[in-house]
Amino acid sequence: MSFFSDLGLAEPLLRALEAKGYTDPTPIQSQAIPALIEGRDLLGLAQTGTGKTAAFALPSLHRLINDPKHHKPASCRMLVLSPTRELAAQIADNMRGYAKYVNLTIQCVFGGVPVGKQSRALVPGCDVLVATPGRLLDLIDQRALTLRDVEIFVLDEADQMMDLGFIVPLKRLARLLPPKRQSLFFSATMPQAIEQLGTQFITNPVKVEVAPQATTAERVDQQAIFVNQSEKQSLLTMKLRDGLADGTVERAIIFTRTKHGADRVVRFLTPAGVSAAAIHGNKSQGQRTAALKGFRDGKVPVLVATDIAARGIDVSGVSHVFNFELPNVAEQYVHRIGRTARAGADGIALSFVAEDERPYLKAIERLTGVKLTMLPLPEGFLKEAARLPAPAKRPNGADEYQGSRGGRGAERSGERNARGGGRDGGRGDGRGGRDGARGPARSAGGRDDRGAPRSTGPRFDPLRENVDGGARNAGRLEARRPDARPDTRPDTRSEAPRREAPRSDAPRTEGARREGARPEGARPARRPQGGGQPQRGRVSAV
């Protein structure tokens, strides 16, 4: 089948598709829609960007249109479960567009906004409800929603649900859903744990697989550069500044492991003239929505995100994905670079690889079966990096500490999530390090208190890794830095006169030679009541 009109969809849906300019279904849509119209359960194995939303939304809306019912209060006829707020809002917007010419109510609930407003919106009930697991259970516990009338249940991005720790809420929801329903189960990967979870929701499903597990898009040009951890920020700034200036970079997403790491990248990019916004779990829902809207509208060409956004962003025209830090879970790499090369377009995924990230690179290549193309550092990188502007100040006015060894103060408290995995930063490094990295230089763009870049140590030289015949040790790399200078400050510690305790010329008795003894005939100073130190300046007569 080559046209949506051949799939048997209702006429209002075909009109909405025509208004959007959609005529040809994707492979997953052409396989899934006929089976779903028949009322079968479905197990879909497909990555984001393959048209999954339309694959389950169009046949489900077709069923609701052909079987009109008045929805009951505090209930819904179709429930779509999504792992993240951004993805839930995106699904709801797409379904509203498909239902443009029909009288169906579509609601979306997720955390980060007042629950009272959402519960009031559900009082009359709705036809379609798109929700995240946490907020959905909140509404159920408050008796603002019941699932006993659900006819169609969709679980999207099941593997990410597992990664984010939603296994217990999902099992509870499985018990709350009515047994007689149509269930759709989608996942980008299908490990054994996901397959076992699927047995609780679907019965005798039709299996649709449009891409093998853990494969990357063919149109993504996957590249990597070996670089010291402390030089990553300078390299990223140069790549973005030059790429946006000459038009090679149209729209880019940068992925970091931690939330504070994402904010720090933005603070470095801003003074270099690169407009960027960060999106992660520490941002309010209003900030996340504004950042994503600016990125979609093209006002902000660079979006810095943690892995929470790896599957929730469907923005056309993303030309580049930068892995500022490699994920320590190889599957996350597949989802990250899936943000580019969407809808038949080409894209570039560039990864910055530090010495301690070599095992992650090997795991990614082993999982995907793709050998990343290694690129050299840009010509004149060290000199150009020394001329980059200093990072912007923190919002509270305090300067960002850019030292190595994990940082101190706010830097230390801000990166604790990297130890065991933040709530939205994947599973974390688990190997120590405040920013998911090991070794002497852990924070991006680290500089000492005199402004000179810190030495990266003798164990890793990116020039030697990227260019044959390069420097053979990192000490020579440090020596070539134009802004490095020897410490010429005099050491005056030995010149200070030595203090000696005052000596008394009075003869001392044999008992007074003992430490702490007092002269013969003297009485001790009077101590204040309740203990404490003697009162100075008061002498008692004999």
C-alpha positions in Angstrom: 0.0 0.0 0.0 1.4 3.4 -1.0 -1.3 5.8 0.1 -3.2 6.5 3.4 -6.4 6.3 1.4 -5.7 2.6 0.7 -5.6 1.8 4.5 -9.4 2.2 5.1 -9.2 5.1 7.4 -12.2 7.4 8.1 -12.6 10.4 5.9 -12.1 13.0 8.5 -8.7 11.5 9.3 -7.7 11.5 5.6 -8.6 15.2 5.4 -6.4 15.9 8.4 -3.5 14.0 6.9 -4.0 15.9 3.6 -3.9 19.2 5.5 -0.6 18.1 7.0 0.8 17.1 3.6 1.0 13.4 4.5 0.2 11.1 1.6 2.5 8.0 1.9 2.6 5.9 5.1 5.9 4.8 6.6 6.7 1.1 6.8 5.5 0.8 10.4 2.2 2.6 9.6 1.5 0.4 6.5 2.0 -2.7 8.6 0.4 -1.7 11.9 -2.8 0.3 10.8 -4.6 -2.6 9.0 -4.0 -5.0 12.0 -5.1 -2.3 14.5 -8.3 -1.5 12.6 -9.2 -5.2 12.9 -8.9 -4.8 16.7 -5.7 -6.9 17.2 -3.2 -6.3 19.9 0.2 -5.1 18.6 3.8 -5.5 19.6 5.8 -2.8 17.8 9.6 -2.8 17.7 10.7 0.5 16.2 12.8 3.5 17.1 11.5 7.1 17.4 11.3 8.9 14.1 9.7 6.0 12.3 6.2 7.3 12.5 5.0 5.3 15.6 2.6 8.0 16.8 0.6 8.0 13.6 0.8 4.2 13.5 -1.2 3.9 16.7 -3.1 7.2 16.7 -4.8 6.9 13.3 -6.4 3.4 13.7 -7.4 4.2 17.3 -9.1 7.4 16.4 -10.7 5.5 13.5 -12.2 3.1 16.0 -13.5 5.9 18.3 -15.1 7.7 15.3 -16.9 4.6 14.1 -18.1 3.6 17.6 -19.2 6.9 19.1 -20.0 6.9 22.8 -20.5 9.5 25.4 -17.5 9.3 27.7 -18.3 8.9 31.4 -17.1 11.4 34.1 -13.5 11.0 35.4 -12.8 8.4 32.8 -11.3 8.0 29.3 -11.8 5.6 26.4 -8.2 5.6 25.2 -5.1 5.8 27.4 -1.6 6.5 26.1 1.2 6.2 28.5 4.5 8.0 27.8 7.8 8.1 29.9 8.5 11.8 29.7 6.6 15.1 29.8 7.9 16.3 26.4 7.0 13.1 24.6 3.5 13.1 26.2 2.8 16.7 25.1 4.1 15.9 21.7 1.8 12.8 21.3 -1.2 14.8 22.5 -0.5 17.6 20.0 -0.1 15.1 17.1 -3.4 13.4 18.0 -5.2 16.8 18.2 -4.0 17.5 14.7 -5.2 14.1 13.4 -8.6 14.7 15.2 -9.0 18.1 13.7 -12.2 17.4 11.9 -13.9 15.2 14.5 -15.5 16.0 17.9 -13.2 14.1 20.2 -11.7 15.5 23.4 -8.0 14.9 24.1 -6.4 15.6 27.4 -2.7 15.5 28.5 -1.5 15.2 32.1 2.0 15.1 33.4 4.0 16.3 36.4 5.6 19.7 36.9 2.3 21.6 36.8 -0.5 21.9 39.4 -2.5 18.7 39.7 -5.7 20.6 40.7 -6.2 22.1 37.2 -5.7 18.7 35.6 -8.1 17.0 37.9 -10.8 19.6 37.2 -10.3 19.1 33.4 -11.0 15.4 33.9 -14.3 15.8 35.7 -16.4 15.5 32.6 -14.1 12.7 31.2 -12.4 12.6 27.8 -12.0 10.4 24.8 -8.2 10.2 24.8 -5.9 10.7 27.7 -2.1 11.0 27.3 -0.2 10.7 30.6 3.0 10.0 32.3 2.9 7.2 34.9 3.6 9.3 38.0 0.9 11.9 37.4 -1.6 9.3 36.2 -1.3 7.4 39.5 -1.6 10.7 41.5 -4.9 11.4 39.8 -6.1 7.8 40.4 -5.2 8.0 44.1 -7.1 11.3 44.4 -10.1 9.6 42.8 -10.0 12.1 40.0 -9.7 9.4 37.4 -10.7 5.8 36.8 -9.4 3.3 34.2 -12.4 0.9 34.2 -13.7 2.3 30.9 -10.4 2.2 28.9 -11.0 0.5 25.5 -7.6 1.1 24.0 -4.3 1.2 25.9 -1.0 2.3 24.4 2.3 1.9 26.1 5.0 3.9 24.3 8.7 3.7 24.7 8.5 0.7 27.1 12.3 0.3 27.3 12.7 3.8 28.5 10.0 3.3 31.1 12.2 0.5 32.5 15.3 2.7 32.4 13.5 5.4 34.4 12.4 2.9 37.0 8.7 2.8 36.2 8.4 -1.0 36.4 6.4 -1.0 39.7 3.9 1.7 38.5 3.4 -0.2 35.3 2.6 -3.4 37.1 0.1 -1.6 39.2 -1.5 0.0 36.2 -1.8 -3.4 34.6 -4.0 -4.5 37.5 -6.2 -1.4 37.2 -6.9 -1.7 33.5 -10.0 -3.7 32.4 -9.1 -7.2 30.9 -11.2 -6.6 27.8 -9.4 -4.0 25.8 -7.1 -3.5 22.8 -3.4 -3.1 23.9 -0.5 -1.6 21.9 3.0 -2.1 23.2 5.9 -0.2 21.6 9.6 -0.3 22.3 12.9 0.6 20.5 14.7 -2.5 22.0 13.3 -5.7 23.2 15.5 -7.3 26.0 14.1 -10.1 28.1 12.8 -7.8 30.8 10.8 -5.8 28.3 9.4 -8.9 26.7 8.3 -10.2 30.1 6.6 -6.9 30.9 4.7 -7.0 27.6 3.1 -10.3 28.5 1.2 -8.4 31.2 -0.4 -6.1 28.7 -0.9 -7.8 25.3 -2.5 -11.0 24.3 -1.7 -12.9 21.0 -0.3 -9.7 19.4 0.7 -8.9 15.9 4.4 -8.3 15.8 5.7 -5.4 13.7 9.4 -4.8 13.4 10.7 -2.1 11.1 14.3 -2.1 12.2 16.6 -4.6 13.9 17.3 -4.0 17.6 20.1 -1.5 18.5 20.7 -0.4 14.9 21.3 3.2 14.0 19.9 5.1 11.1 21.7 4.6 7.9 21.7 8.3 7.0 23.5 9.3 10.2 27.2 9.9 9.6 28.8 8.8 12.9 32.1 10.4 13.8 34.3 10.7 16.9 37.2 12.8 18.1 39.7 11.9 20.9 40.0 14.9 23.2 41.0 15.6 26.8 38.1 16.0 29.1 39.2 19.6 30.0 39.3 20.5 26.3 35.9 19.3 25.3 34.1 22.6 25.9 36.6 24.5 23.8 36.2 22.0 21.0 32.4 22.2 21.2 32.3 25.9 21.2 34.6 26.1 18.1 32.5 23.5 16.2 29.2 25.2 16.9 30.5 28.8 16.4 32.1 28.0 13.0 29.3 25.6 11.9 26.5 28.1 12.6 28.4 30.8 10.9 29.0 29.0 7.6 25.6 27.1 7.6 26.9 23.6 8.0 25.2 23.3 11.4 21.5 24.2 11.0 20.2 22.9 14.3 22.1 20.9 16.9 21.4 18.9 20.1 24.2 18.4 22.6 23.9 15.5 25.1 25.5 15.6 28.5 25.4 13.0 31.3 24.3 15.4 34.1 21.9 18.2 34.6 24.5 20.7 36.0 26.8 19.7 33.2 24.2 20.8 30.7 23.8 24.2 32.4 27.6 24.6 32.4 27.8 24.0 28.7 25.2 26.7 28.1 27.2 29.2 30.2 30.3 28.6 28.1 28.5 28.9 24.8 26.7 32.1 25.5 29.7 34.5 25.7 31.0 32.9 22.4 27.9 34.1 20.6 26.2 30.7 20.4 22.5 30.9 21.4 21.7 27.8 23.4 19.2 26.5 26.0 19.3 23.6 28.4 16.5 21.1 29.1 16.6 18.6 32.0 14.8 17.5 35.1 15.9 20.4 37.3 14.2 22.9 35.0 10.6 23.9 35.7 8.0 22.8 33.3 7.7 26.3 32.0 11.4 26.5 31.4 11.5 23.2 29.6 8.5 24.1 27.4 10.0 27.5 26.5 13.4 26.0 25.6 11.8 23.3 23.4 9.6 25.9 21.7 12.5 28.2 21.0 14.4 25.2 19.5 11.4 24.2 17.4 10.8 27.8 16.2 14.5 28.2 15.2 15.1 31.1 17.7 17.5 28.9 19.7 19.6 26.8 17.3 21.3 24.7 20.0 19.6 22.6 22.6 21.7 21.1 25.5 19.9 18.1 27.1 20.3 15.1 29.3 19.2 11.6 28.2 15.6 12.5 29.4 15.3 14.3 26.0 16.8 11.5 23.9 13.5 10.2 22.8 11.1 13.0 23.6 12.2 15.5 21.0 10.8 15.2 17.5 12.1 18.3 15.7 12.7 18.4 12.0 15.9 19.9 10.7 18.3 18.7 13.4 21.5 18.5 11.4 23.9 17.6 14.2 23.9 15.6 17.4 27.0 16.2 19.7 27.7 13.6 22.4 29.6 15.9 24.7 29.9 12.9 27.0 29.4 9.3 25.8 26.6 7.5 27.6 27.7 4.7 29.8 24.7 2.6 28.6 25.3 1.9 24.9 21.6 1.7 24.0 21.2 5.4 25.0 23.7 6.3 22.1 21.2 4.8 19.6 18.4 7.0 21.0 20.5 10.1 21.1 21.7 10.1 17.5 18.2 9.2 16.4 17.3 12.9 16.9 18.9 13.6 13.5 18.4 12.1 10.1 14.7 11.9 10.6 12.1 11.7 7.8 14.6 10.7 5.2 17.0 13.5 5.9 20.8 13.2 6.5 22.5 14.0 9.7 25.9 13.9 11.6 26.5 12.5 15.0 29.9 13.7 16.5 31.1 12.2 19.8 33.9 13.6 22.0 35.8 10.7 23.6 38.0 11.2 26.6 40.5 8.6 27.8 38.2 7.2 30.4 35.4 6.8 27.9 37.2 4.3 25.7 35.2 1.4 27.1 31.9 3.2 26.3 33.0 3.7 22.7 33.9 0.0 22.4 30.5 -1.0 23.8 28.7 1.3 21.4 30.5 0.0 18.4 29.9 -3.6 19.6 26.2 -3.0 20.0 25.6 -1.1 16.8 28.0 -3.0 14.6 29.3 0.4 13.2 32.8 1.6 13.4 32.8 5.3 14.1 34.9 7.5 11.8 37.8 9.0 13.8 38.5 12.7 13.1 41.6 14.8 14.0 41.5 17.8 16.2 41.0 21.0 14.2 44.1 22.7 13.0 45.4 25.3 15.4 43.0 24.1 18.0 45.2 24.9 21.1 45.8 28.5 20.0 42.2 29.1 19.1 41.0 27.6 22.3 43.1 30.0 24.3 41.3 32.9 22.8 37.8 31.8 23.6 35.9 34.0 26.1 35.4 33.1 29.7 32.2 31.4 30.7 29.2 33.4 31.8 28.5 33.8 35.5 26.1 31.7 37.3 22.6 33.0 37.6 23.2 33.9 41.3 26.2 36.0 40.3 28.9 33.5 41.6 31.6 32.5 39.2 31.7 28.9 38.1 34.6 26.9 39.6 36.4 25.3 36.7 39.0 23.3 38.6 39.8 19.6 38.1 39.7 16.9 40.7 35.9 17.1 40.9 35.6 20.8 41.8 34.4 22.2 45.1 31.5 24.2 46.6 28.6 24.4 44.2 30.4 22.3 41.7 30.8 19.4 44.2 27.2 19.5 45.4 25.8 19.9 41.9 27.4 16.8 40.3 26.5 14.2 43.0 24.0 12.7 40.6 26.8 11.5 38.4 27.9 8.9 41.0 24.8 6.7 40.9 22.8 8.1 38.1 20.5 11.1 38.4 16.8 10.9 37.9 17.0 11.9 34.3 20.7 11.4 33.5 20.5 7.7 32.7 22.1 5.3 35.1 25.1 7.5 36.0 28.7 6.7 35.7 28.9 4.5 38.8 32.7 4.9 38.7 33.2 8.1 40.6 33.7 11.6 39.3 31.5 14.6 39.7 30.7 15.0 36.0 30.7 11.3 34.9 34.4 11.3 34.1 37.5 9.9 35.8 41.0 11.2 35.8 42.7 14.4 36.7 40.7 16.8 34.5 37.0 16.3 35.1 35.3 19.6 34.5 34.9 21.2 31.1 37.4 23.9 30.3 39.2 23.6 33.6 41.6 26.4 34.5 43.7 27.1 37.5 43.6 30.2 39.6 46.1 32.0 37.4 44.0 31.4 34.2 46.3 28.8 32.7 44.7 25.5 31.5 45.3 22.7 33.8 47.6 19.9 32.7 45.8 16.8 31.5 48.5 14.4 32.9 50.8 12.1 31.0 48.4 9.3 30.5 46.4 10.6 27.5 47.3 12.8 24.5 44.5 13.4 22.0 46.9 14.7 19.4 48.7 11.4 19.5 45.4 9.5 19.3 43.9 11.6 16.4 47.0 12.4 14.3 49.9 10.0 13.5 53.2 11.4 14.4 51.7 13.8 17.0 53.1 14.6 20.4 54.1 11.5 22.4 53.1 12.7 25.9 50.7 15.2 27.4 53.5 17.1 29.0 54.5 18.4 25.6 50.9 19.3 24.9 51.0 21.5 27.9 54.2 23.1 26.9 52.8 24.3 23.6 50.0 26.2 25.2 50.4 29.9 24.4 48.9 31.0 27.7 50.9 28.7 30.0 53.7 30.4 31.9 56.0 29.3 34.7 55.4 30.3 38.2 58.0 33.0 38.9 56.6 34.1 42.2 59.3 34.1 44.9 59.0 31.7 47.8 59.3 33.8 50.9 58.3 31.2 53.3 62.0 30.6 54.5 62.7 34.3 54.8 60.2 35.1 57.5 61.8 35.6 61.0 61.2 32.8 63.3 59.1 33.6 66.4 60.4 32.5 69.7 58.4 32.3 72.9 59.3 35.0 75.5 61.8 33.9 78.1 62.0 34.8 81.7 65.3 35.5 83.4 64.0 34.4 86.8 65.5 31.2 88.0 63.3 28.2 87.9 63.0 25.6 90.6 63.4 21.9 89.9 59.6 21.4 90.0 59.0 24.3 87.7 61.0 22.6 84.9 58.1 20.3 84.4 55.9 21.5 81.5 53.1 23.7 82.7 54.5 24.3 86.2 54.1 27.7 87.8 56.8 29.6 89.8 57.1 28.9 93.5 54.8 30.9 95.7 52.4 31.8 92.8 48.7 31.0 93.1 46.7 29.9 90.0 44.4 32.3 88.3 40.8 32.2 89.5 38.5 30.2 87.1 35.0 31.3 86.4 32.1 29.3 87.9 31.0 26.4 85.8 34.4 25.7 84.3 36.0 27.5 81.4 39.2 29.4 80.9 41.0 31.5 83.6 40.1 35.1 83.6 42.9 37.2 82.2 44.3 40.3 83.9 43.1 39.3 87.5 45.7 38.6 90.1 45.0 37.3 93.6 47.1 38.3 96.5 48.9 35.7 98.6 
